[in-house]
Amino acid sequence: MRTIFVGDLHGCAAEFEDILAATAYDQTADHLLLTGDAFARGPDPLKTWRLIQETNAKIVLGNHDAGLLLHLEESAAGRDPKLKKADQRYTFAELEPAHGEILAWLRQVPLYIETEGFLLVHAGINPEKGLGGTHREEFITIRTWPPAKGYTGRRWHDAYQPVHPLIVFGHDAPGGLVVKERDDKPYLLGLDSGCVYGNQLSAYILEEARLVQVPSRQQKDEWLQRDA
Ligand SMILES: [Mn+2]
């Protein structure tokens, strides 16, 4: 039994298949865990959804997943969802054949998954208050510490004193892949290496202490500039 973490997919279904092959994922023997933000922004959210179903992957809620959940709730209640951005409209339309099942699924997706061996979150935890003191918004959006708008500055995990054996997170494509070690073992892994922005999709196999990366099939900025 292996535990395989995969970083933010953002609708990159082809790279998801690539990394399942690269890690030799075996559904009968492995646990697959995703860092959240599975669908938004990228090329193939519906195929990504089908792969999540096929692989029985578990996921924590990302900020884009939370936005999609809101839009699906509005739509299910007979209201027009507020799809302000072009990428939101694209993802919502592409997922249309599966709106009902994705809504039911997203309603039960947790903010974190904790076992004896790891803590999985989308963005991070409050580094001062810890897991128990982390609010929903922090779980799905935290990046810098102290909290600040924008993409630059000291990260939340720079202020975090290791308490959990291993924290795995995503969300921070600008920060790139993060590996922090203690006694030659990682205690912190940031797996959002910007696949949808043309970089890599990253995975980590816990029992083998092994990082696996596959190259993105997207052009740099291809999906970044959809709002323009
Ligand atoms: Mn995110």
Residues whose N, C-alpha, C, O or C-beta is under 5 A from the ligand:
A	BS01	MN	D37 G62 N63 H64 I140 H171
